[in-house]
Structures are given as structure tokens and as C-alpha cells.
């Protein structure tokens, strides 16, 4: 410690009121975030299961070895990547497209904006169960529309592995685009109008304004939103679990997080589930750090 630099204890004494005010918040964070995380790490290193619920012991990294040695991990992981990429792609594409429309003078814009935000405002489990009823064979609303409007036969959406996965994708896309739309709309309204006026003076076409002004200035807003969207979608248990009725048919529609839930609360493999949840955590941690760094999302654009 350099001469003249106050020690940690002296700094705490000097700012004791600040630490006193922040102390309860730190205690709550430690109780609801730090303790469960550390406990999960400990469980992931143990053999805790239904047969070793009270007499569990630390066994090292055996549960992690088991996770990576089971072929199902890789198939479910690939399905999770597919689930995340498709969802986030449509969330961003639909959200930005609608934001561009709503950022222009439009009759009834307030009402349209409110209606488009509704999917985001309704609780996920209600939406998921409602859509599951709509996909019912043969009397669900989707099949009735297909039958009466398009004159095609009803589809067994939830009995086929691929169609059940597609049904869950449709539900999650419907749920997720309003968030991206709201974020993009906020970003669009923060772009200075003078930039567009200068582009008009230079004779820029509409597509040039979109490519060289709108999209680059939306990037700092959208990159953190996309990062959050990836994490939320990767960890979205409600939709895939409720729409597919717990990974049905035959556990073929699981993503990683629903597979963790199945391992913990249906198969009672607590140590294995904890290890798999830590793997998910590190996957998302590495992705988030690299994504933010590579896209330079935190750099200023002006």
C-alpha cells in the first residue's frame, strides 16, 4: 500500500453511513443470490439424489463428467441453440420492423402500440396454456382455422416431436417480439432528426438512411437487448414445458433448462441437475462476455 493511501478500514470508517445504508441491500442480495449459487455449486459436486437425500457426500467432478459423457446432453444442447437462434432472430426482426412502422405518423398509433405490447403484458404461463389449447387436435382454434378457412385437415401439433417444437417456437416468438419492439422504438426516437435532414440534403435514399443512420445508431441499444434476449430464451422453461406438457411427446422437445427441471424434480438427480445448471451458467457467461466485447456494444457512437 502506497504512503498516504487510506486503508480499507479507514475508508469504511470514512464512508460508514454509505455502507450502513447499503448494508441491508447487500445482505438481501447475499441471501437470495450468493447463498443459492454457492449451495448449487456444492450440490453439483455431490451425489445428492433420491437415494442419497440426507447422506449425500462430495464426490468431486463426477457429475460434470456424467453430464458431458451422456449423448443426450449434446442433442438437447443443439436443440437449445436452434431454439434460441430462431426465437431471437424473429424477436429482433419482427420487433425492429414494427418499431420502424410505429415510429412514423400512423393513424391509431397509440392503440396499435398498446395491442402489440399485450403479449408481453400477459403472464407467460397463461399464454402458454392458452396456446396449448389452441393447438389441440382436432378442436383447437388453430386446427379450426386450418379446416374452415384453408380447407386442410387438422394437424396433430402436440403429438409429433417436430411439430410440438414448432408450436413452442410460435408461442415464444409471439411472446418475445414486443420487448424488442419497445427497445427499438426507444432507440429510434433518440436518433437526432438533424442526421436525417442532412442525409436528405445529400440526396440519400430511404434505404441508405436505414443502412447508414438508423441501423448503426440502433446497434448500441439493440445489442444489450439481444444479449438479454438470448439469456432469457436460452433459460425459458415456462413456454417449452407448458406447451409441450413437460417435453412430450416422449421427452423429445426438451431444451437444456427443461431437461434440468426434469432431472431434478422428476428423476430426483439433484447433483446431476446442479452440475448441468452450472454448465448452462458458464455457457451463457462465456457467450455474454464475448458477445458484448465483439460487438463493442458499450462504445459510444456519437
PyMOL commands that set and color helices and strands:
alter all, ss='L'
color gray80, all
select helices_A, chain A and resi 8-14+16-44+62-69+71-102+109-121+124-134+141-148+161-189+193-201+206-234+237-243+256-265+270-295
alter helices_A, ss='H'
color red, helices_A
deselect
rebuild
show_as cartoon
